Amino acid sequence: MNQNTIRVFTLIELLVVVLIISLLAGMLLPALNKAQAAAKKVGCLSNQKQIGLLFDAYRGDHGFWPAARFPDYWHATLWTYIYDGTLYQNRDRLKGTIFYCPAKENPPWAWPITGYGMNAYLPPSIRTDDFLTQADKTPPRPGRIQIPSCTILVVDTHESWHANMGHDWTINNIVTFAHLDQAGVLYCDLHAVAANKTRMLETYARTPFSTEWHY
């Protein structure tokens, strides 16, 4: 045999190599996607823990938490504790801040709103069926929350402006379960966890308040 002969792959051998690479990619991609989703969930919970610290700082300054929508939206009020300027001046910078879940692809298109919703019906607010209720303008008093570890303060939500409905509808239609079928939840004792829909409904059933969400 001529030692200078160059060994070439046959078409069948090339097809086998391509098939093996395709199989490996098919096995690795789901794992990579799951790892990426898990990383976004960790980032979301980190955001919510930092938001919890801002709520605590605001309470230290004022003796209560900011109202959901008075004199400004809750996230616009807390924005000034960590970022320069106002949220309205920086709404294009919303993505990448602690006020935006990393699992959401794009910030809201028009309004300076966030992908997180705040529970507007915390004591001393009283839930009513009146759409024009002033509950969202009443600063919550953390000391009056009966079961803070089960009462939602902030949660992953759709990029909607306003919702006013009972908790079952809210959890089924407003909350986003973008983290492997879980949503990031900041409870009123300021601990943050990833919870699925069943857990959220179970913990909510133990609290006496319905919810309205402001994003």
C-alpha positions in Angstrom: 0.0 0.0 0.0 1.2 3.5 -0.8 2.0 5.2 2.5 1.1 8.6 0.9 -2.5 7.6 0.4 -4.8 9.9 2.2 -7.6 8.3 4.2 -11.0 9.9 3.5 -14.3 9.4 5.1 -17.0 7.6 3.2 -20.5 9.2 3.0 -21.9 6.6 5.4 -19.2 7.4 8.0 -20.0 11.1 7.7 -23.7 10.5 8.1 -23.0 8.4 11.2 -20.9 11.3 12.7 -23.7 13.8 11.9 -26.2 11.5 13.5 -24.1 11.1 16.7 -23.7 14.9 17.0 -27.4 15.4 16.5 -28.2 12.8 19.2 -25.8 14.5 21.6 -27.2 17.9 20.9 -30.7 16.6 21.5 -29.7 15.3 24.9 -27.7 18.3 25.9 -30.0 21.1 24.8 -32.9 20.3 27.2 -30.4 20.2 30.0 -28.9 23.5 29.0 -32.4 25.1 28.7 -33.3 23.8 32.1 -30.1 25.2 33.6 -30.8 28.5 32.0 -34.3 28.6 33.4 -33.0 27.7 36.8 -30.5 30.5 36.6 -33.3 33.0 35.7 -35.3 31.7 38.7 -32.4 32.4 41.0 -32.1 35.8 39.5 -35.8 36.5 40.0 -35.7 35.5 43.7 -32.6 37.6 44.2 -34.5 40.5 42.7 -37.4 39.9 45.1 -35.2 39.6 48.1 -33.6 43.0 47.3 -37.1 44.4 46.8 -37.9 43.1 50.2 -34.9 45.0 51.6 -36.2 48.2 49.9 -39.6 47.7 51.5 -37.9 47.3 54.9 -35.8 50.4 54.3 -38.9 52.4 53.4 -40.7 51.1 56.5 -37.7 52.3 58.6 -38.1 55.8 57.1 -41.8 56.1 57.3 -43.2 53.4 59.7 -45.2 51.7 56.9 -44.8 50.3 53.4 -45.5 52.3 50.3 -49.0 52.1 49.0 -49.5 50.2 45.8 -50.5 53.4 43.9 -50.2 56.5 45.9 -48.7 59.0 45.7 -46.9 57.0 43.0 -46.8 53.3 42.0 -45.0 51.2 44.5 -42.0 50.3 42.3 -41.5 54.0 41.3 -41.4 54.9 45.0 -38.8 52.2 45.8 -36.8 52.9 42.6 -35.3 56.1 44.2 -33.8 54.0 47.0 -31.4 52.3 44.6 -31.3 54.1 41.3 -30.7 57.6 40.2 -33.5 59.7 38.9 -37.1 58.6 38.7 -38.5 55.5 37.1 -40.4 57.6 34.6 -37.1 59.1 33.4 -35.5 55.7 33.2 -38.2 53.3 32.1 -36.1 52.2 29.1 -33.6 50.9 31.6 -36.2 48.8 33.4 -34.8 45.6 32.0 -31.8 44.4 33.9 -32.9 46.1 37.1 -34.2 44.4 40.2 -37.7 45.5 39.3 -37.8 43.2 36.2 -37.9 39.4 36.2 -35.0 38.0 34.0 -37.4 35.4 32.6 -39.4 38.1 30.8 -37.9 38.9 27.4 -38.8 42.6 27.0 -39.9 45.4 29.3 -43.4 46.8 28.9 -43.7 48.9 25.8 -45.4 52.0 27.0 -45.7 52.6 30.7 -43.0 52.6 33.4 -44.4 49.4 34.9 -42.7 46.3 36.1 -43.1 42.5 35.7 -43.8 42.2 39.4 -47.2 42.9 41.0 -47.8 44.2 44.5 -50.7 43.1 46.6 -52.8 46.2 47.1 -55.1 44.7 49.7 -53.0 44.6 52.8 -54.2 45.9 56.2 -55.6 48.3 57.0 -57.2 48.1 53.5 -60.5 46.3 53.3 -61.4 44.3 50.1 -64.6 45.5 48.5 -66.3 44.9 45.2 -66.1 48.5 44.3 -63.7 49.0 41.3 -63.1 52.6 42.5 -61.9 51.4 46.0 -59.2 53.4 47.6 -57.5 50.3 49.0 -54.5 50.7 46.6 -53.8 54.1 48.0 -53.7 53.0 51.6 -50.1 52.4 53.0 -49.9 48.9 54.3 -49.1 48.5 58.0 -46.9 45.3 58.3 -47.6 44.9 62.0 -51.3 44.4 61.2 -50.8 41.5 58.8 -52.1 38.3 60.6 -50.0 35.7 58.8 -47.1 37.5 57.0 -45.4 34.2 56.0 -48.4 33.2 54.0 -49.5 36.7 52.7 -48.2 37.6 49.3 -46.5 41.0 49.0 -44.9 40.9 45.5 -45.2 38.2 42.8 -44.3 37.5 39.2 -47.1 38.9 37.0 -48.0 39.5 33.4 -47.1 42.8 31.9 -50.5 44.3 32.5 -51.4 47.7 34.0 -54.1 47.0 36.4 -56.2 44.1 37.7 -59.0 44.0 40.2 -60.4 40.6 41.0 -60.5 37.7 43.4 -57.5 35.7 44.3 -58.4 32.6 42.3 -58.7 34.5 39.1 -55.6 36.5 39.8 -53.4 33.5 40.5 -54.8 31.6 37.5 -54.6 34.5 35.0 -52.3 37.3 36.2 -49.5 35.4 38.0 -46.8 34.1 35.6 -45.3 30.7 36.3 -42.3 31.3 34.1 -39.7 29.4 36.3 -40.2 25.7 35.6 -44.0 26.1 36.4 -43.2 28.2 39.4 -43.5 31.9 40.1 -41.2 34.0 42.3 -43.1 35.2 45.4 -42.1 37.7 48.1 -44.2 37.2 51.2 -44.9 39.8 53.8 -42.3 38.5 56.2 -39.9 39.3 53.3 -38.8 35.8 52.5 -38.8 35.0 48.8 -39.5 31.5 47.3 -40.5 29.9 44.0 -44.0 28.5 44.4 -46.2 26.6 42.0 -49.9 27.4 41.6 -51.1 24.8 44.1 -48.8 26.1 46.8 -49.9 29.7 46.2 -53.6 28.8 46.4 -53.0 26.8 49.5 -51.1 29.6 51.3 -53.5 32.2 50.1 -56.5 30.3 51.5 -55.0 30.8 54.9 -55.0 34.6 54.7 -58.1 36.8 55.1 -57.4 39.3 52.3 -58.2 39.3 48.6 -55.8 40.9 46.1 -55.5 43.6 43.7 -52.2 43.9 41.7 -50.3 46.9 40.6 -47.3 46.4 38.2 
